[in-house]
Amino acid sequence: MKQPSTGSRLLQGAFVLGLAAIISKIIGAFQKIPLQNLGETVYLAFTIRCIRYICSLSRLLLQDCLWPYPNS
């Protein structure tokens, strides 16, 4: 059986990531539209909390990547 080339596998992976990004944007739109209808204050509070959550999560996940050496 013939193995797919590296370039073909790379394009397939890029297609899957692109499709996942589009699906993610559609789900995000369906989530944010009702929040915008609740009022500007509610939407602003939700957005600020999301930004704080994403920043803290990225710090937590990248902590080992940025400094892999143990504290001495």
Sequence and secondary structure as in RCSB ss.txt:
>XXXX:A:sequence
MKQPSTGSRLLQGAFVLGLAAIISKIIGAFQKIPLQNLGETVYLAFTIRCIRYICSLSRLLLQDCLWPYPNS
>XXXX:A:secstr
     HHHHHHHHHHHHHHHHHHHHHHHHHHHHHHHHH HHHHHHHHHHHHHHHHHHHHHHHHHHH  S   
